[in-house]
Amino acid sequence: MIKLVEVCSSHNKYTNRDTSGRKFTLREIFVNPEHVVCIREDINSAQFLQEGQLPDGLDSRTRFSKLHLNRGQNGLDVVVIGDPDLIKEKLGLMQRTLLKG
């Protein structure tokens, strides 16, 4: 299990669900690298950072990745701090080799 920092929406049922008033929080999560199906850059979070919707203390150059995790018949998407190459390295996916059939 690898520890990452997730970007979480902090809206509740009383707030407007459009992104103009949305605020976000950060929390640590643990990810099983074997369940990661896809890693892609998340430009929406970078926009939220520029708009001041993410917590204070993040550098304006911070990049974000969206991970798609396998959960059986459906998946789970989570946004984490770090560019796709950094996340790939942290998850140890650089060492994986493809099997030839």
N, C-alpha and C positions, 0 to 999 in steps of 0.2 A: 504494500500500500504506500502510495506517495502522497505527501501533504502538499496541497496547493491552496491558493486564496481565491475564493469564489466571490463574484459580484452578485449580490442579491437585491431584488427589488423590495423596497420596504413599504409598498402601498398596502392599504387595508381596505376593507369593504366600504369605508366611508370616504375614501379619496377617489378622485377622478382617475380613470385608468389610462387616459392618454398620457404620453410621455412628457408633456410640457410641465407638469407638476410633480412628476415622479422623483423620488429620492431613493438612493441606494445605500446599502451597507456592505461591509466586507466580513467574511467568515472563513475560517479554515475548514477544508474538507480533505478527506482521504480518498484517493482514487486507485482502483485496481487497474493497472496498465493493460491487463489482458481484456478488459471490457471496453477499451477505447476503440471506436470504429473509425472516427474521423476527427481531425483537428483542422480548424480553419480560423483565419483572423476575423475578429469581430469589430467591425468599424463603427457599429452603433454605440458601443461602450466608449470608444474614443470620442465620439460626438457628445455623449453625455458628460464626459470629463471636461470637455471644452465649455459646455454650458453650465458647469458648476453643480451638476446633479450628483456627482460621486463624492465620497467623503474627502475632507481636507487632508492634505499631506501627500497626495499622489502627484508625482512629477507630470508635467503637461506632455511629456514625451512617452508616457506609459502606453504600452500596447496590450491588447487583450486577445484571447483566443476562446473560441467556442468549441467545446468537446462534445461529441455525440457518443453517449455510452449505451452499450447493448444491455437491455433489460428483458431479454426473451423476445416476446412478440412485439414489443414496442421499445422505444428508446427514450433517453433522457438527455436533454441538452443543458449544459452548464457553461457559464462564462467565467473564465479565470484570468488572473493577471499574468501577463507574459506573452511574448510573440510565439507563433506556432513552432518555430525552431527551438526556442528555449524550452517550451513545454514538452516537445518531442524528446529532447535530451533528458529532461528531468524524469520523464516516464520510462527512460531506458529503451525507447523505441529505435534508437540508432543501431543497436546491436542485433535486432531481429533480422533473420534471413528468410527469404521466400523458399518454399518447397517447390520443387519441379515435379510435375505429375507425369 
